[in-house]
């Protein structure tokens, strides 16, 4: 992702994304594709409709 993306824009974009949780397996990405989501997919090697494992999701959105 470009370094010029501001933190507020990044957080807002992440909050607008939808995920379908598959209990015990991970998440399916169900958001609409935009330039923002394309950049995230490239940065984190995600594929729309692919199950993202719980471990990979923790790397993207670490818990506090």
VENCORFEN-V777905 format. One record per residue. N is the residue number from 1. RES is the residue in one letter. PSI is psi in radians with two decimals (* if undefined). Layout:
BEGIN
N,RES,PSI
N,RES,PSI
END
This chain:
BEGIN
1,X,2.65
2,X,2.48
3,X,-0.25
4,X,-0.13
5,X,2.19
6,X,2.66
7,X,-0.76
8,X,-0.73
9,X,-0.72
10,X,-0.84
11,X,-0.74
12,X,-0.77
13,X,-0.72
14,X,-0.68
15,X,-0.50
16,X,-0.17
17,X,2.54
18,X,2.47
19,X,2.51
20,X,2.04
21,X,2.26
22,X,1.87
23,X,2.19
24,X,-0.12
25,X,-0.85
26,X,-2.49
27,X,2.56
28,X,2.30
29,X,2.15
30,X,0.42
31,X,2.82
32,X,2.43
33,X,2.32
34,X,3.08
35,X,-0.67
36,X,-0.87
37,X,-0.59
38,X,-0.74
39,X,-0.73
40,X,-0.75
41,X,-0.71
42,X,-0.78
43,X,-0.65
44,X,0.17
45,X,0.89
46,X,2.69
47,X,2.25
48,X,2.38
49,X,0.15
50,X,2.52
51,X,2.15
52,X,2.10
53,X,2.76
54,X,-0.69
55,X,-0.75
56,X,-0.68
57,X,-0.65
58,X,-0.56
59,X,-0.53
60,X,-0.81
61,X,1.35
62,X,2.49
63,X,2.73
64,X,*
END
